[in-house]
Structure formats: C-alpha cells, structure tokens
Amino acid sequence: MTMQLLTLLALVLAIFIGFKRKVNTGLVSILFAFVLGIYILKMPARTVISGFPTSLAITLMGMTFLFAVAKVNGTLTVLAEKVSSMAKGNIKLLPIIFFIMSAAVAAVGPGPVVTTALMAPLALSIADKEDMPPVLMACAVISGSLAGGLSPLSPSGIIADTLAAKIGVTNYMPIFFCVMIASTLQGIAFYLFFGGLKLKNKSLNIADTASVSFDSAQKATLAVITLVVVGILFFKTDIGLAAFAGGTLLLLVYPKLQKEAVANISWDTILLIGGVAMLINVIEKAGGIKALIDFFSSIMTPALSTSVMAVIAGLMSTVSSASGVVMPTLIPTSAGIAQNMGSSVSAASIVAAIVVGAHAVTYSPFSTLGALSLAAAGEKADKGKLFLQLIMLEIANVAFAAILGVLGFYALAG
C-alpha cells in the first residue's frame, strides 16, 4: 500500500469512527494527523499544526459569537418570526425565499462567502424554529449564494473574469450563466431530495405575527449587525474580526449575556473542521491529493476534458481556496488544453468547467460556506448527521459537475 493511499484511507476511517462512536470527527482526525504526520511521515509538529485553518476558525468564532448574542437576547427569534411570515404559513416557500435572497445579495457584490455568513444564521434559525431539515435550508443558502456569487460584480467573479480574459476568453457572461444554471439545478435537486415539497403548511395568525416587535436590546443588536454588514460590504473589513468587534460592543452594554453567548459559540464545529483540515493537510503533504489528480489527468480525452478538469478543480478546492488557488492555477492552462484537444473543445468551455468544479465542493463542512452553515445549525439539529450530509453533497456535486461535462453543458460558455 502506498503512503498516498494510506493517508486517504485514514481520512475515510476517521469519518467512519467519528460517526460510529459518536466522537467529534475533528478530534479523531487530529489523532490520525498526529500519528501519521509525526511518527510515520516524520513531519515537524509545526507542519502538522499548520493545517489548522486559523483564518476560517476566526471567521466561524466571530460570526457564531455575534449571532449567539443575537440568539441569547431573542433577536434571532423575533427576526425569524418576521421572515417566516413572508411565506404566509406556506413553509415550502421558505427555502425558495432564501435561495432568491441569497442569489440576489451575492450577485450585487458581496459574493458567496459574505452572503452565506449573513444568511446562514437566520436561515438555520428558521429551520430550527419550524422543524425543517437543517440541510434543506443550508442548501438553499449555499446554492443561492453560488448562483449569484460568481457575477462579474463579485470578488470571485472578478477573479474568474480577469483570468479568463488573460487567455483570450473576453466574454465572461456565458461562463457566469453556466455557474448560475448549475447552481440553480443543484438547488432544485436538493430542495426535492431533502423533502422541500413534503413540508407541511401551518396556520398563521397574521395579527399575532404583527404584534411581535423588537425590544430596545434587540434593536441595538440589529443596529450593530447592520454596522458589521456595512463594514464587511463597503469597507472590506475582515468578516471574523468585524463580527467579534460587534459582539463585544453588545456585551459592553449588556455584560450579563457574556457567559451564555460565549457558550453558544460553535466550538464543536470549529474542532470538527479544524481537526479534519489538519488531517487533509497531512494527506496533501504526503501526495494523496496529487495522486488523485494524476489519476484523473491520465484518463483525459477530448470528450472527457471538461469533466476531468471539473473534477480536478473540485479535488484541488477541497484543500485550497477556489478563488485564491484553484482558479488562478487552472484557468491559465485552459487555452493550452483546448489547443491540445483540437477543435472539439473551447478554452471558454474548460474555464466554465473549472469554475463550476472549483465551487462544487463549497457545500463541504471543510469549505467556508459549508462550515458557516454547519456552525449556524440550531439546537435541534444533529450536527454529526449534518456534517455527513454536507460531505455527501460535496461528493455528489463533483460528480454532477463531471456529468455536466459529459452532457456537453459547458459548451454553452462558447
């Protein structure tokens, strides 16, 4: 057995053991990363530790802290009541409402990460309140954020557009439309699969809903959250740090909330994601991810070129940033690959496949969008089950991105 295969099996085993023994998979992953990294691969401890996603952890801690304050003082409960009333008792509409809201917000500039950070706490709070499957609302927010989040106005869209233009693909809109269509199809599929049409309506007393109002503390909380949002959207403030600052300002005014708010930070999610990320880092250092990429590259043909590139982009995105690493690495190769494939595939088609594939794994709990959704899950949610569901969605999405290539979908890009 090669070392690459051994490390990949270790990840599968860590997930299985965590699920079977009801132990946080992140803790099991840290154990495996420790044994494999230090004693088998002879890595320095700092190399193993470097796999912990500090920036993502700060983002998760900050956002869950801020919204924990909003939860403890009842702001989220009142807000959830008011948003739920938009469906007028038709619970089936709530995931659709959040898909549309997320797509619209993401498209005008914030992009997928910021939109999910803002929408997931409210969406998952409503899921908890209405006894809806949390994965259903998570999918609505993530798929919506992706449907709009690669627009030419968003940071991710600007990166993709700029990189494509450098290799001669000057019309970005068809590529964006490919991402939007693929994400919308995913949203529809997950809505149906996770029982969106089976949700039961409830009788809604409009008078009672209208009588629900925010008290002074809740109004202050909404004001601070608004300031945080403004800082993130217009002043490019770091999401985690801005959220920490906002939550701390509220505690300075209402210090009695501190103990409960800090306890409601999603520590289990941070351990889960951080631990698994450490193990994935060991796998990458051992060459496990490269081995998978090399395997898929070896089977590339003109007919499978877009499918293979989508899968490679997805695999790379599991251990690195889609916008910061995967697209800047792969998109510049598109023109050369298209030339090698002859006239049967265009550079624009390959770029579209890369962009869709790179973002196919964002449902993963190891990705920022999936992690934010997992962290936002309410008290009624089984986070272990949601964790596994998000992993399965990641796998399903990469397969879906590959199938789209076989069907010739990416040819829509030009």
PLY file of the C-alpha trace (Angstrom):
ply
format ascii 1.0
element vertex 414
property float x
property float y
property float z
element edge 413
property int vertex1
property int vertex2
end_header
0.00 0.00 0.00
1.39 3.40 -1.00
1.68 6.19 1.55
-0.73 8.32 -0.51
-3.41 5.63 -0.35
-2.78 5.07 3.37
-3.40 8.74 4.17
-6.58 8.83 2.07
-7.87 5.73 3.87
-7.05 7.42 7.19
-9.49 10.22 6.33
-12.24 7.75 5.47
-11.55 5.82 8.68
-11.58 8.99 10.82
-15.00 9.94 9.47
-16.33 6.39 9.99
-15.01 6.13 13.55
-16.32 9.57 14.49
-19.79 8.69 13.19
-19.84 5.19 14.65
-18.52 6.11 18.10
-20.31 9.47 18.31
-16.99 11.23 18.88
-16.18 14.53 17.20
-14.55 13.55 13.89
-12.20 16.51 14.19
-10.70 15.05 17.37
-10.25 11.66 15.70
-8.64 13.43 12.72
-6.19 15.24 15.00
-5.18 11.87 16.46
-4.63 10.43 12.97
-2.78 13.56 11.80
-0.52 13.30 14.85
0.31 9.62 14.31
0.62 9.76 10.51
2.33 13.12 10.30
4.88 12.87 13.09
5.56 9.14 13.51
5.04 7.74 10.00
5.78 10.65 7.66
8.32 12.22 10.08
6.89 15.72 9.68
7.78 18.50 12.13
4.96 19.22 14.57
4.62 22.75 13.19
3.88 21.33 9.73
1.05 19.20 11.11
-0.31 22.11 13.17
-0.11 24.45 10.19
-3.03 22.57 8.65
-5.39 24.08 11.22
-7.38 26.75 9.30
-6.80 29.70 11.63
-8.46 32.30 9.39
-11.56 30.16 8.90
-11.70 29.41 12.65
-11.64 33.15 13.45
-14.43 33.73 10.93
-16.54 30.94 12.44
-15.88 32.05 16.02
-16.64 35.67 15.22
-19.86 35.05 13.30
-21.21 32.45 15.74
-20.30 34.75 18.65
-22.13 37.74 17.16
-25.21 35.71 16.30
-25.01 33.90 19.66
-25.58 37.29 21.30
-28.50 37.84 18.91
-29.83 34.41 19.80
-29.47 34.79 23.58
-31.28 38.13 23.70
-34.08 36.91 21.43
-33.26 38.99 18.34
-32.98 35.97 16.04
-36.25 34.56 17.34
-38.19 37.73 16.54
-36.41 38.13 13.18
-37.17 34.51 12.31
-40.85 35.10 13.10
-40.98 38.09 10.78
-39.13 36.38 7.90
-41.24 33.23 8.33
-44.37 35.38 7.98
-43.26 36.21 4.42
-44.29 32.67 3.45
-47.75 33.29 4.96
-47.81 29.83 6.51
-46.57 28.07 3.35
-43.39 26.55 4.80
-42.48 25.07 1.40
-41.68 28.61 0.22
-39.06 29.37 2.87
-36.12 27.58 1.19
-37.11 29.19 -2.12
-37.23 32.64 -0.49
-33.76 32.14 0.96
-32.39 30.87 -2.35
-33.64 34.00 -4.13
-32.49 36.34 -1.35
-29.03 34.75 -1.25
-28.62 34.85 -5.04
-29.68 38.49 -5.21
-27.41 39.61 -2.37
-24.40 37.64 -3.65
-24.77 38.93 -7.21
-24.57 42.64 -6.39
-21.10 42.42 -4.88
-20.59 40.51 -1.61
-20.03 37.10 -3.22
-20.73 33.63 -1.80
-18.75 33.76 1.46
-20.12 37.03 2.82
-23.66 36.18 1.71
-23.57 32.79 3.42
-22.08 34.33 6.56
-25.02 36.73 6.71
-27.84 34.43 5.59
-26.97 31.09 7.18
-27.59 32.08 10.84
-31.08 33.36 10.05
-31.94 30.50 7.67
-30.79 27.80 10.08
-32.55 29.57 12.96
-35.79 29.39 10.98
-35.12 25.73 10.18
-34.81 25.06 13.90
-37.96 27.02 14.71
-40.07 25.40 12.00
-38.66 21.85 12.49
-37.31 21.83 8.94
-34.32 19.68 7.91
-31.32 21.97 8.51
-29.59 20.61 5.43
-32.50 21.86 3.31
-32.02 25.46 4.41
-28.24 25.15 4.24
-28.55 24.03 0.61
-30.93 26.90 -0.18
-28.46 29.48 1.12
-25.32 27.91 -0.40
-26.80 27.16 -3.82
-28.34 30.64 -3.93
-25.05 32.25 -2.90
-23.27 30.39 -5.69
-25.98 31.11 -8.27
-25.37 34.82 -7.87
-21.92 34.84 -6.31
-19.86 34.43 -9.50
-21.34 37.52 -11.14
-18.84 39.97 -12.69
-19.56 42.31 -9.75
-18.47 39.87 -7.02
-14.84 39.24 -5.94
-14.91 35.62 -7.16
-16.48 36.63 -10.46
-13.95 39.40 -10.99
-11.10 36.92 -10.44
-12.57 34.41 -12.90
-13.31 37.14 -15.46
-9.79 38.62 -15.22
-8.06 35.25 -15.51
-10.24 34.22 -18.46
-9.52 37.50 -20.28
-5.78 36.88 -19.97
-6.07 33.73 -22.09
-8.30 35.36 -24.69
-11.76 34.49 -23.28
-13.14 38.03 -23.22
-16.86 37.28 -22.87
-17.33 36.20 -19.25
-21.15 36.31 -19.09
-21.72 32.85 -20.67
-19.34 31.39 -18.06
-21.30 33.12 -15.28
-24.55 31.81 -16.75
-23.11 28.27 -16.66
-22.33 28.64 -12.96
-25.75 30.18 -12.29
-27.60 27.40 -14.13
-25.54 24.63 -12.50
-26.08 26.10 -9.01
-29.80 26.56 -9.62
-30.13 22.95 -10.79
-28.32 21.85 -7.63
-30.65 23.96 -5.51
-33.73 22.45 -7.17
-32.39 18.90 -6.85
-31.54 19.31 -3.16
-34.88 21.01 -2.46
-36.70 17.98 -3.87
-34.33 15.37 -2.40
-34.47 16.75 1.14
-38.24 17.00 1.20
-38.98 20.60 0.31
-42.30 19.65 -1.25
-43.21 17.49 1.75
-43.01 20.33 4.26
-46.37 20.85 5.95
-48.05 24.23 5.93
-49.13 25.78 9.20
-51.92 28.11 10.13
-50.52 31.61 10.53
-52.16 34.22 12.71
-51.17 37.44 10.95
-52.28 39.55 13.90
-50.04 37.62 16.28
-47.09 37.89 13.92
-47.61 41.62 13.51
-47.68 42.09 17.27
-44.18 40.61 17.64
-41.77 43.53 17.94
-38.14 44.16 18.86
-37.30 45.47 22.33
-34.53 48.03 22.91
-31.78 45.42 23.32
-32.87 43.64 20.15
-32.98 46.91 18.20
-29.45 47.65 19.40
-28.40 44.18 18.25
-29.88 44.74 14.79
-28.11 48.10 14.59
-24.75 46.52 15.46
-25.27 43.67 12.98
-26.10 46.28 10.33
-22.86 48.12 11.12
-20.94 44.85 10.81
-22.58 44.15 7.45
-21.77 47.67 6.21
-18.16 47.26 7.31
-17.85 43.94 5.51
-19.58 45.02 2.30
-18.34 48.55 1.82
-15.10 48.78 3.77
-13.84 45.23 3.10
-13.44 44.58 6.83
-12.44 41.02 7.79
-15.64 39.06 8.49
-14.46 37.36 11.68
-12.84 40.43 13.22
-15.81 42.65 12.40
-18.17 40.13 13.97
-16.02 39.86 17.11
-15.98 43.65 17.41
-19.75 43.86 17.01
-20.44 41.12 19.55
-18.05 42.68 22.07
-19.72 46.10 21.72
-23.04 44.49 22.61
-21.56 42.74 25.64
-20.10 46.01 26.89
-23.66 47.32 27.02
-25.26 44.05 28.15
-22.49 42.20 30.07
-24.91 39.69 31.62
-25.18 37.98 28.21
-21.48 37.08 28.10
-21.49 33.63 29.70
-24.35 32.26 27.62
-23.17 33.95 24.41
-19.63 32.54 24.68
-21.07 29.10 25.48
-23.12 29.30 22.27
-20.08 29.80 20.03
-19.97 26.71 17.84
-16.87 25.18 19.43
-17.75 21.65 18.32
-17.93 22.78 14.70
-14.60 24.61 14.94
-12.95 21.48 16.39
-14.58 19.34 13.73
-13.48 21.44 10.78
-10.06 22.31 12.20
-9.17 18.72 13.04
-10.20 17.32 9.67
-8.36 20.16 7.90
-5.18 19.15 9.78
-5.54 15.57 8.53
-6.22 16.75 4.97
-3.08 18.87 5.19
-1.10 15.74 6.08
-2.72 13.93 3.14
-1.73 16.76 0.80
1.85 16.82 2.10
2.04 13.05 1.56
0.89 13.47 -2.05
-2.55 11.92 -1.66
-4.42 14.74 -3.39
-1.85 14.90 -6.20
-2.20 11.14 -6.71
-5.94 11.55 -7.24
-5.40 14.44 -9.65
-2.77 12.49 -11.59
-5.17 9.57 -11.92
-7.92 11.71 -13.39
-5.48 13.54 -15.65
-4.35 10.20 -17.07
-7.81 9.48 -18.44
-8.35 12.87 -20.14
-9.66 12.74 -23.69
-11.38 15.44 -25.79
-14.78 14.03 -24.83
-13.89 13.95 -21.13
-11.69 17.05 -20.94
-14.24 19.36 -19.29
-15.39 16.61 -16.94
-11.83 15.82 -15.86
-10.98 19.50 -15.37
-14.12 19.96 -13.25
-13.14 17.01 -11.06
-9.53 18.20 -10.75
-10.76 21.68 -9.79
-13.06 20.11 -7.19
-10.30 17.98 -5.71
-7.92 20.92 -5.53
-10.62 23.06 -3.95
-11.00 20.61 -1.07
-7.56 21.61 0.20
-7.21 25.16 -1.10
-9.15 28.30 -1.97
-11.25 28.19 -5.13
-10.64 31.87 -5.83
-7.14 32.20 -4.39
-5.54 28.98 -5.63
-7.64 26.75 -7.87
-8.85 29.24 -10.48
-5.51 31.13 -10.69
-3.73 27.78 -11.12
-6.02 26.04 -13.60
-7.65 28.75 -15.73
-4.31 29.82 -17.31
-3.92 26.23 -18.58
-7.28 26.26 -20.38
-6.06 27.67 -23.70
-3.24 25.13 -23.93
-5.53 22.22 -23.06
-8.08 23.35 -25.64
-5.33 23.54 -28.25
-4.16 20.01 -27.40
-7.73 18.72 -27.66
-8.10 20.12 -31.17
-11.25 21.93 -32.25
-13.57 19.71 -30.21
-13.47 21.86 -27.07
-13.03 25.60 -26.47
-10.99 27.40 -23.85
-14.19 29.06 -22.58
-15.78 25.63 -22.01
-12.78 24.49 -19.97
-12.83 27.71 -17.94
-16.53 27.17 -17.19
-15.83 23.59 -16.10
-13.02 24.77 -13.80
-15.17 27.48 -12.20
-18.13 25.13 -11.66
-15.90 22.32 -10.37
-13.94 24.59 -8.05
-17.15 25.73 -6.38
-18.86 22.32 -6.39
-17.22 21.44 -3.08
-18.34 24.57 -1.24
-21.13 22.58 0.42
-18.41 20.66 2.25
-18.08 21.31 6.00
-14.36 21.88 5.28
-15.26 24.75 2.95
-16.16 28.20 4.26
-19.78 28.04 3.03
-20.42 24.58 4.42
-18.61 25.41 7.64
-20.65 28.57 8.18
-23.86 26.62 7.61
-22.82 23.84 9.97
-21.85 26.37 12.63
-25.21 28.11 12.28
-27.26 24.94 12.84
-29.68 25.25 15.75
-30.04 23.31 18.98
-32.42 20.75 17.47
-30.03 19.91 14.63
-27.94 16.74 14.70
-24.63 18.30 13.69
-22.97 14.93 13.18
-25.65 13.97 10.69
-25.49 17.39 9.01
-21.71 17.06 8.78
-22.01 13.77 6.87
-24.80 15.13 4.68
-22.62 18.07 3.64
-19.76 15.71 2.80
-22.08 13.62 0.64
-23.30 16.79 -1.07
-19.69 17.69 -1.85
-19.14 14.30 -3.49
-22.46 14.48 -5.34
-21.67 17.96 -6.64
-18.28 16.97 -8.02
-19.94 14.01 -9.76
-22.66 16.37 -11.04
-20.02 18.77 -12.39
-18.39 15.84 -14.22
-21.72 14.64 -15.65
-22.44 18.12 -16.98
-19.19 17.84 -18.95
-20.22 14.52 -20.48
-23.55 16.05 -21.47
-21.79 18.94 -23.21
-23.19 21.54 -20.82
-20.01 23.64 -20.69
-20.19 24.21 -24.43
-22.78 26.88 -23.52
-19.84 29.04 -22.44
-18.66 29.30 -26.04
0 1
1 2
2 3
3 4
4 5
5 6
6 7
7 8
8 9
9 10
10 11
11 12
12 13
13 14
14 15
15 16
16 17
17 18
18 19
19 20
20 21
21 22
22 23
23 24
24 25
25 26
26 27
27 28
28 29
29 30
30 31
31 32
32 33
33 34
34 35
35 36
36 37
37 38
38 39
39 40
40 41
41 42
42 43
43 44
44 45
45 46
46 47
47 48
48 49
49 50
50 51
51 52
52 53
53 54
54 55
55 56
56 57
57 58
58 59
59 60
60 61
61 62
62 63
63 64
64 65
65 66
66 67
67 68
68 69
69 70
70 71
71 72
72 73
73 74
74 75
75 76
76 77
77 78
78 79
79 80
80 81
81 82
82 83
83 84
84 85
85 86
86 87
87 88
88 89
89 90
90 91
91 92
92 93
93 94
94 95
95 96
96 97
97 98
98 99
99 100
100 101
101 102
102 103
103 104
104 105
105 106
106 107
107 108
108 109
109 110
110 111
111 112
112 113
113 114
114 115
115 116
116 117
117 118
118 119
119 120
120 121
121 122
122 123
123 124
124 125
125 126
126 127
127 128
128 129
129 130
130 131
131 132
132 133
133 134
134 135
135 136
136 137
137 138
138 139
139 140
140 141
141 142
142 143
143 144
144 145
145 146
146 147
147 148
148 149
149 150
150 151
151 152
152 153
153 154
154 155
155 156
156 157
157 158
158 159
159 160
160 161
161 162
162 163
163 164
164 165
165 166
166 167
167 168
168 169
169 170
170 171
171 172
172 173
173 174
174 175
175 176
176 177
177 178
178 179
179 180
180 181
181 182
182 183
183 184
184 185
185 186
186 187
187 188
188 189
189 190
190 191
191 192
192 193
193 194
194 195
195 196
196 197
197 198
198 199
199 200
200 201
201 202
202 203
203 204
204 205
205 206
206 207
207 208
208 209
209 210
210 211
211 212
212 213
213 214
214 215
215 216
216 217
217 218
218 219
219 220
220 221
221 222
222 223
223 224
224 225
225 226
226 227
227 228
228 229
229 230
230 231
231 232
232 233
233 234
234 235
235 236
236 237
237 238
238 239
239 240
240 241
241 242
242 243
243 244
244 245
245 246
246 247
247 248
248 249
249 250
250 251
251 252
252 253
253 254
254 255
255 256
256 257
257 258
258 259
259 260
260 261
261 262
262 263
263 264
264 265
265 266
266 267
267 268
268 269
269 270
270 271
271 272
272 273
273 274
274 275
275 276
276 277
277 278
278 279
279 280
280 281
281 282
282 283
283 284
284 285
285 286
286 287
287 288
288 289
289 290
290 291
291 292
292 293
293 294
294 295
295 296
296 297
297 298
298 299
299 300
300 301
301 302
302 303
303 304
304 305
305 306
306 307
307 308
308 309
309 310
310 311
311 312
312 313
313 314
314 315
315 316
316 317
317 318
318 319
319 320
320 321
321 322
322 323
323 324
324 325
325 326
326 327
327 328
328 329
329 330
330 331
331 332
332 333
333 334
334 335
335 336
336 337
337 338
338 339
339 340
340 341
341 342
342 343
343 344
344 345
345 346
346 347
347 348
348 349
349 350
350 351
351 352
352 353
353 354
354 355
355 356
356 357
357 358
358 359
359 360
360 361
361 362
362 363
363 364
364 365
365 366
366 367
367 368
368 369
369 370
370 371
371 372
372 373
373 374
374 375
375 376
376 377
377 378
378 379
379 380
380 381
381 382
382 383
383 384
384 385
385 386
386 387
387 388
388 389
389 390
390 391
391 392
392 393
393 394
394 395
395 396
396 397
397 398
398 399
399 400
400 401
401 402
402 403
403 404
404 405
405 406
406 407
407 408
408 409
409 410
410 411
411 412
412 413
